[in-house]
Amino acid sequence: MKRIAWTEQARADVRSLDKNIAMRILSALHRFAESGTGDVKALQAGAEELRLRVGAYRLFFVLSGDDVIEVRRVRHRREAYR
């Protein structure tokens, strides 16, 4: 299982969400960390940042080394790509 590291901005993003939505996001992130399953795509060809889609929300993260997921932002899809 990969270790999950959060930036301060990502922590604030999750804290501002409704509890049910936050739990869905955390569940999807833990599922990805354990098994690598989920709707994950690279944002640009050659870029290191990836996104995990969870309903209407997007988690932006990078894989640091072999065992660390660094979550950078959690945004609603209407705000995520601006």
JOJO-V412384 format. One record per residue. N is the residue number from 1. RES is the residue in one small letter. PSI is psi in degrees with one decimal (NA if undefined). OMEGA is omega as a letter, one per 30 degrees, with the letter a starting at -180 (999 if undefined). D_LAST is the distance of its C-alpha to the last C-alpha in Angstrom with 1 decimal. Layout:
N;RES;PSI;OMEGA;D_LAST
N;RES;PSI;OMEGA;D_LAST
This chain:
1;m;140.2;l;31.9
2;k;150.5;l;29.1
3;r;143.7;a;28.5
4;i;124.8;l;25.2
5;a;138.2;a;24.0
6;w;137.5;l;21.3
7;t;162.0;l;19.5
8;e;-38.0;l;20.0
9;q;-41.0;l;16.4
10;a;-39.1;l;16.5
11;r;-44.1;l;19.9
12;a;-38.7;l;18.6
13;d;-45.6;a;15.9
14;v;-39.1;l;18.7
15;r;-27.9;a;21.1
16;s;-8.8;a;19.2
17;l;161.1;l;19.2
18;d;146.5;a;22.3
19;k;-42.1;a;25.0
20;n;-41.9;l;25.2
21;i;-44.0;l;21.5
22;a;-40.0;l;21.7
23;m;-36.9;l;24.9
24;r;-41.8;a;23.5
25;i;-46.1;l;20.7
26;l;-39.2;l;23.4
27;s;-45.6;l;25.8
28;a;-38.4;l;23.4
29;l;-43.1;l;22.7
30;h;-36.7;l;26.5
31;r;-42.9;l;27.3
32;f;-40.8;a;25.1
33;a;-35.9;a;26.7
34;e;-45.1;a;30.2
35;s;-12.1;a;30.1
36;g;10.8;l;27.0
37;t;148.1;l;26.3
38;g;169.9;a;23.1
39;d;83.7;a;20.2
40;v;133.5;l;18.9
41;k;151.6;l;17.3
42;a;140.5;a;16.4
43;l;-40.3;l;12.9
44;q;152.7;l;14.5
45;a;126.7;l;18.2
46;g;-9.9;l;19.9
47;a;152.6;a;17.1
48;e;-20.0;a;18.3
49;e;136.9;l;15.3
50;l;164.0;l;15.7
51;r;143.3;l;14.3
52;l;122.9;a;16.6
53;r;127.0;l;16.1
54;v;95.1;a;18.1
55;g;-124.8;a;18.2
56;a;5.0;a;15.0
57;y;153.5;l;13.8
58;r;131.8;l;12.6
59;l;124.0;l;14.3
60;f;127.8;a;13.2
61;f;167.3;l;16.4
62;v;152.0;l;18.8
63;l;110.3;a;22.5
64;s;111.9;a;24.6
65;g;-156.9;a;28.0
66;d;-16.6;a;29.6
67;d;16.5;a;29.5
68;v;129.2;l;26.4
69;i;117.1;l;23.0
70;e;106.9;a;20.8
71;v;123.2;a;18.1
72;r;-40.5;a;15.3
73;r;153.2;l;12.8
74;v;113.9;a;13.2
75;r;152.3;l;10.5
76;h;150.9;a;10.9
77;r;-28.6;l;9.5
78;r;-20.3;a;8.1
79;e;-12.5;a;5.9
80;a;-36.9;a;5.9
81;y;15.5;a;3.8
82;r;NA;999;0.0
